[in-house]
């Protein structure tokens, strides 16, 4: 008998989403991630839960409708890490005819099956707060709805829920070889130590590493239909004071987002370039940074230069591409494909290609539907079950902040808001029995030792980067000395018995 029913390679949003769904349906699940959760593409997204307005131009109506339907499902199940956002689309001459934009937004509204999010509408930018940061030549535009998400926390919360339902989550565990017989025998490298695990079914959800896993670990023949495309983002000091985002049309027909980010910053992205190279050394190029600055400078009164960038990051998207590289990266579908390899007498293999953060939950359901012939599964459940900490109404986040301030009056409003947006109703697990601020000490900037201990014990955090760039984005705020102190504290806390 195998150790597990289902083993999953990849601790990004698709891998953790499948692990959560499968564990909740009664399967014995093992998830294996070579680094930290969300350490790859899943923490390097544009942080949006959206249908993909520009995909309508490619006729991808099914993908857009499926993604739009997921927006409100995810908002209801994770209201602490997902929130509605209005987007401003300034009208510009050239790349897209303005009446056609209006028609596209009406179609976007129609496909969205909205019950929560408001519809699109024309906007007079000369008399609206969103027009103030823009150049005066932008007199009108449109406003529409999508959602913003803390992408890496969404990954971690899926892993937490999977673990609480019985899944085994193994970070910093590399699969070096997989031997396929009637069950899968997985050879693992755990910080230099060799371990073995067996599973009835294997899922390759390694994202951009899926091809490497197929070639070097699974030793499959043939080239997988995988296209790697790099998307880069930059972060600058905030360019506007309101809570809406902008979608900017460039003259090359690409769209660039400018989004409020981490309180005092603006997130700008993304690019779309073919990627070839080492996946553990992905970074924006100087040309990409200049490109993003140039697009923003065509719209905003405040100019930015590469020297204004306080943080830049890049992620590699894994796309299902049957064109063999002939299509432009932006023209390759963002839809996912699930390929099941079942051979007589051999354990099944399911490979996940493509996908986007918006559709991770439905991807997981479809993956379990593919595997249903091998297991007796419980019913579908993720569409109505909140993620950890998300068991409150989607529009009651301020009520949660007020409740937190009453329970722990030594917190200020900014601290309470940050903690609620990260942990939701589970903030009490972070705070423990603290009666005063000193009970949480020491502090590393806004991060308390109590919060760090929680992240180590319950969210697989092992390094300062795990805390500052994936469990939060507080790396933008901490001074070098504070980061060093946190790293030293974590080194002792992780190794303590």
N, C-alpha and C positions, 0 to 999 in steps of 0.2 A: 504493500500500500504506500502511495506517495505521501510525502510530508504535507503537501498542500494540494488543493484543487487547482488553484490558479496562481501562477507567478507572473509578475509584471516587471519588465525592465524599463525604468524611467520614472523619475519623481517630479515630473512637471504636471501641468494642469490636466492633461489627458490621462496620464498614469494614475495620479491620485484620484481623479474622478472615477475611473474604472474600479480602482481598489475600494472606494467608498461604496459604490453601487453594488459590487459583487459581495462585499462583506455583509451588507444589509440584506442580501438575498440568501444568506446562509452558507456561502462558500468559505473555505479556508484559504485565506489570501496572504501572499507574500509579495511585498513591493520592495524592489531593489534599486537604489539610486547611488551612483558612483561618487557624487559630491553631496551638496546640501539640497534640500527640497527647493525647487524653483530657482536653482542656480544657473539655469540656462535661459532659453527663450522666454519662459513663463514669468520671469521678473524683468524682462526687457521689452515689454509691449508698450502700446500707447495708453494703456490703463483704461480701455473703453469696452463697454458692453454695447455693441451697436450692430446694426444690420449691414453696414457698409454701403453708404449712399452711392459711392462711385461704382459699385458692382452692378447697379442697374444699367449703366452704360454698356456693360458686357452681356446684358440679357440674363444675368444670373438671378432670375426671379425666385426660384426655389430656395437658393441659398439665402437670399435676403429675407424672404418670408420666414424661413426657419430660424434665422438669427434674431429677427425682430420679435418673433413669438417668445423666444427665450429671455428677452430683456426683462419682462415683468415677472416671469417665473423666478429668475435669479434675484431680482430686486426683493421679492417677497420672502425668499428663503435666506438671504444674507443682507439685511438692511443696514448692518453695521459697516460692512466693507464695500457695499455697492450703494450708489445714490443717483437719483435723477439729475440730469444736467441739460440745460438748454444750450444749443449751439447756434452761433451767428455765422451766416454765410453772406459776406458782402458781395453784391453784384458787381461784376467787372466786365468791360467789353472784351471780346476776343474769344477766349477758349470755349465758352458755353453760352448759348443764346439764353437771355434772362427768362423769357416765357417758358422755355424748355426746362429751366431749373425749377420754376414754380410747378410745372406739371410733374417733374420727377419727385418733388417733395410731397405732392398730393398722392402720388402712387406709393411713396414711402409710408405715408400715414395709413393708406388703405391696406397695405400688406401687413402692417404692424399689429393688427388685432388689439389695439390699445384699449385698456380699461383704466389705467393710472396716468400714463404720460399724456400731456396735452399735445394738441395738433400743431402743425407748422403754421406760420403766418408771415405775411409781409412785414417789413420793419423799416421805419423811417429813422435812419441813423443820425440825422441832423438833430433830432429831439429825443434821443434815447441814450441811456447811460453807456450802452455798448458801443455807441459811435464816438464817444469822447476820446478813447485812446487811438482811434484810427485817423488817418489823413483825411482832410476835409473833402477830398474828391469822392470819397465813398459816402454817398447820400442815401442810399437805400440798399436793402438786402432782405434776407429771410432768417427766420428763427425756427428751429425744430428741436425735437427731443431725442435723446439717447441716454445712456447711463455711463457713469464713471465707476471704476473698480480699483481696489487695491489688489493688483494681480497676484503678487507673491503671497499675501495673506490668504487669498482665496485658495491657493494651492495648499498652504499649511492647514487651513481649516478642513479641507477635504481629507487630508492625511489624518488629522486628529479624529475626525468622525469615523474614518475607516478603522483606526486603531481601537477606538472605543467599542466598535462592533466586532472586534476579534481579529482584525488584520494585523500582520506583523510588518512594521515599517522599518526597513534597514537602510539608513543613510550611510554615506561613505563606505559603501560596499560595492565592489566592482565584480561583474560577471566576466570571468576570463575565458570560460569555455562552456558550451552547452552540448551535452551528448543526448542524442534523440533515439530513444527506443520506444517501448510502449508507454514510458513516462519520460519526462525530461530530467536529466541529471545535470544540475548547475554547479559549476566549480566557482567558488567565490573567493575573492581576495579582500579580506577585512583588515585594513591597515597592516598589510604584510603577512597576515595569517591566513591559511587555507581552510575553507569550510566547504561543505557539500550540502545542497538541498535538492529535493526532488519534488516534481509537480506534474499533475495530470495534463495541464494545458499551460502554454507559455504565450504571453503577450509582449510584443516588441512595441513599446510606446516611448521610444528613446528620442523622439523628435528629430532634430538634425543629425543625431548620432545613429538613427535607425539603419542607415546604409552601412555604417561601420560595424554595428552589431551584427547585421545580416552576413557581412563578409568575414569578419574576424572571429566572432563568437559562435554564430550559428553555422558558419561555413556553407552558406547556400550558394548555389550556382546562379549565374545571371546577374545582370545589373538591375537594381531596383529602380522603378520609375520615380526617382526622387530628384527634386530641384531645390537647391539651397539659395535663399535670397536673404540678403542682409538689410535690416532696417535700423537706422541710427536715430538717436534722439539727443537733444541738448537741453540743459536746464540753465536759465538765467534768472536774475532778480526779477520780481514780478513786473509785468508790463501794464497791468490793469488791476483795479481794486474790487471788481465784482466777481460773482461766482459762475459766470457763463464761460463757455469755451468758444473758440473761433475755428472755422474751417476755411482755409485760404486757398483760392484757386491760383495755381502758378501757370505761367504761359506755356509750360510743357505738358499741360493738362493734368499734372499730378495735384493731389490735395495735400495740404500740410495743416496739422492741428497746432493750435496754441491754447494750452489748457492751464487753469489755475492748479498749482501743485504745492503740496506740503506747506501751505500757509503763506509763505513769503516769496514764492518762486513761480515761474512759468515754464511749463514743459512744452517743447517744440519738437515735432516729428511728423512723419518719418520719411526716410528715403527708401528706395527699393532697388537694390543692386544684386547682380549675380555674385555668389560667394564661393570662393575657392581658397582653402587654407586650413589652418589649425583651428579647431572649434573651441579650444581652451584659451585662445588669445584673440577674441573678437573685440574690435574697438572701432569707433567712427574714424573715418579718414579725414584728413584736413579738408579735402574737397567737399565731403558731405557736410561738415560743419559750416563751411563758407556758403554752401548751397542753402542750408536752412536759415542762416542769418540773412541771406539775400532775399529769400521769400518773405520773411517777416518784415524786412526793411521796406518792402514794397507796399505794406499796409499800415504799419504802426508809426506814430509820430516819434516815438522813442527808438532811436537806432541802436542796434546791437552789433557787436563785432566778436570775432572768436575770442578775444581777450575777456569778454564779459561772461563767457561760459563758466559756470561753477561746477558743473558735472556733465559728463557725456557718457552715453552707454549705447551699446548695439546688441541686437539679438539676431539670430539666424533662424529664419522660418523654414520649416520643412514642407514643401509643396508637392502635391501629386501631379506629375508632369508627364504627359504622353507625347509632347511635341519634341522630345529629345533636345531641348535647349533652343528650339527655333523661336518660340514666343518670348516677348519681353517679360521680365519678372512680374511687372504689374498686371500683365494679361493672363498669368497662370491662375487657375481657380484657387480660391481659399477654402473650398469645400474639402471635406475629409473623405478618405476612402479606407475601408476596412477590408483587408485581403486575408481570407482564411485558407491556410494550407493544411489540408487533411489528407493523409495518405494511409492506406491500409496497413495496420499493424504498428503505425507510428503515432506518437503523441501529437495532438494538433498544435498549430502555430497561428496566431492572429497578429498581423502587422498593421499598425496604425500609420497612415500617411496623411499629412496635412492637418487641417483643422485650425480653429481659432479659439481664443479664450471664451468668446460668447457662446460657442456651441459645445463646450466640454461636457455638459450634463447630458445633452441628447446624444452626443457621441458615445458616452458610456452606456446609455440605454441600448443603442444600436449594437455596441460591442457585445453586450450580454445577450442580445437577441441572436447574434451570430453563434454564440457559444451555448445557447439553450439546448441544443441537441445532445450535448455531452453531460449536462447536469439537470437536476431537478431544482428549479429556481423558485424562490418566493416571488410575489407580485412586484411590479414596479412601484417605487416609493419616493424617489428623490425629488419629484416635482412639487411635492407638498410638505416635505420635511425640512425644517430649517437647519442650516449649518450651525455648528457650535457657537452659541452666543447670539444667534439671530432669531431667537424666539420672542419677538415683539413686532408690532405692526410696522410696515415699511415707512410710515410717515411719523413715527414716534421717537425718532432719535433724540430730539431735544428733551423729551420726557425722561429718557434714560440718563441724559446728562444731569438733569435736575435731581433725579433720584440718587445719582452718584454723589453729587455735592451735599445732599442731605445726609447720606450715610457716612461720608468721609469729608467733613467740613474743612479739614486742613488742606484739601486740594484746591487749587484755583480753577477757574472755569476752563482755561486752555488745557490744563492737565487732564481734567475730567473728560473733556471732549475728545482728546487724543486717545485716552484709554478706552472710552466707550466705542469709538470708531475702530479700534483694534480688536477688542474682546467682547463687546456687547454686554449681554447679561452675565457673562462669565468674569466680569471684572472682579467679583468678590473672591474668585480663586487666585487672582493676582495679588489682591490686597491682603488676603489672609485675615488675621485677627488684628491688623494694625489699628491702633487707637490714636496715634499721632504721627506726624510726619517723620519723626526720628525712627519710628519702627520700620520704615522702608529703607533706611540708609544702609550703606553709603549711596550717593548719587553720582552719576556720570552724565553731566549735563541734565537733561530731563529724565534720564533713565535711572530707575532705582534698582538697587540690588535685589529687592523683592521681585520686581518684574523680570530681571535677568534669571533669577533662580527658577521662576515659573517657566520661562522659555527653554531653559536647559532640561527641566524635568518632564515637560509636557509637549514641547514643540521641536525637539531635536536640535536646538541651537547648540553649537559647539565653539564658535569663534565670534569675535566682535563683529566681523562682517555679516555673519548670519543675523545678528540682532539689528545692526545699523542700516543694512541695505535690503534685507528681505523680510524680516519680521516687522520692520519699520523702515522709514526713510530718514531717520534721525542722523545719519551720517552727514547730511547737509548742514547740521547745526552744531555738532560737537567740535571742539577745538582738538588739536593734535594731542595735547596732554590728556584730555578726557578720553580720547579713543585708546590711548596707550594704557591708561588706568583701567578701563573696561577690559581690555585684552588680558591684562595681568590678573584681574579679578576672575575672569572666566577660566583662565588656565588653571587656577586653583580650584574653582568650583566644579569644573568638569571632571577633574581627576580625583576629587574627594570621594570617599566611599559613601 
